[in-house]
Amino acid sequence: MSRTFRTVDDSELEDFDTECRAYGLDPKEFQMKEDNIVETPKNTPTFSTNAKLTITRKGVSRIYNTGNATHWVADFAEDLRKGIFS
């Protein structure tokens, strides 16, 4: 699995791994794909990059917003709590 993203940083990936393991799941079982990347012009005062991150495991997929001012890891953890990826 490629873990190079434009809108997801290393600390978020570490948190993702931690959440997976907290629910007894191997992070390597998940496929992650970044789409719909939107970037504001770099010369603007509020430069940002946002995207949609699709996470899939065993045929079940969910889409999360990533980038500035998002909380996709918390949303993913909530889905794990609900058993969505089990």
C-alpha positions as CSV (number, residue, x, y, z in Angstrom):
1,M,0.0,0.0,0.0
2,S,1.4,3.4,-1.0
3,R,1.3,5.8,1.9
4,T,2.2,9.0,0.1
5,F,-0.5,11.6,0.1
6,R,-0.8,15.3,-0.5
7,T,-3.4,16.0,2.2
8,V,-2.6,13.3,4.8
9,D,0.4,13.8,7.0
10,D,2.6,11.3,8.8
11,S,1.1,12.0,12.2
12,E,-2.4,11.3,10.9
13,L,-1.1,8.0,9.4
14,E,0.4,7.1,12.8
15,D,-3.0,7.9,14.4
16,F,-4.8,5.7,11.8
17,D,-2.4,2.8,12.6
18,T,-3.0,3.3,16.3
19,E,-6.8,3.3,15.8
20,C,-6.7,0.1,13.7
21,R,-4.6,-1.7,16.3
22,A,-6.9,-0.6,19.1
23,Y,-9.7,-2.5,17.4
24,G,-7.5,-5.6,16.7
25,L,-7.1,-4.8,13.0
26,D,-3.9,-4.7,10.9
27,P,-3.5,-1.3,9.1
28,K,-2.1,-3.1,6.1
29,E,-5.5,-4.7,5.5
30,F,-6.9,-1.3,4.5
31,Q,-6.5,0.3,1.1
32,M,-6.4,4.1,1.0
33,K,-6.9,6.2,-2.1
34,E,-6.8,10.0,-2.2
35,D,-9.1,11.7,-4.8
36,N,-10.6,15.1,-5.7
37,I,-7.6,17.1,-4.5
38,V,-8.4,20.8,-4.4
39,E,-5.7,23.3,-3.7
40,T,-6.1,27.1,-3.2
41,P,-3.5,29.3,-4.9
42,K,-0.3,29.4,-2.9
43,N,-0.2,33.2,-3.0
44,T,-3.5,33.5,-1.1
45,P,-3.5,34.2,2.7
46,T,-5.4,31.0,3.4
47,F,-3.6,28.5,1.3
48,S,-4.9,25.0,1.8
49,T,-5.1,21.6,0.2
50,N,-8.1,19.3,0.7
51,A,-9.2,16.0,-0.8
52,K,-11.4,12.9,-0.3
53,L,-9.8,9.8,1.1
54,T,-11.4,6.5,0.4
55,I,-10.6,3.8,2.9
56,T,-11.5,0.2,2.0
57,R,-11.3,-3.1,3.8
58,K,-12.9,-6.4,2.7
59,G,-15.1,-4.7,0.2
60,V,-16.4,-2.0,2.6
61,S,-15.5,1.6,1.7
62,R,-16.0,4.9,3.4
63,I,-15.0,8.4,2.2
64,Y,-13.4,10.9,4.5
65,N,-12.6,14.6,4.0
66,T,-8.9,15.3,4.4
67,G,-6.7,18.4,4.6
68,N,-6.9,21.6,6.5
69,A,-9.4,21.7,9.4
70,T,-10.6,18.1,9.0
71,H,-10.8,15.3,11.5
72,W,-10.9,12.2,9.3
73,V,-9.0,10.0,11.8
74,A,-11.7,10.7,14.4
75,D,-14.4,9.9,11.8
76,F,-12.6,6.7,10.9
77,A,-12.3,5.7,14.5
78,E,-16.0,6.3,15.0
79,D,-16.6,3.9,12.1
80,L,-14.4,1.3,13.6
81,R,-16.3,1.7,16.9
82,K,-19.5,1.1,15.0
83,G,-18.0,-2.1,13.4
84,I,-18.3,-0.7,9.9
85,F,-15.0,-2.4,8.8
86,S,-15.4,-5.6,10.8
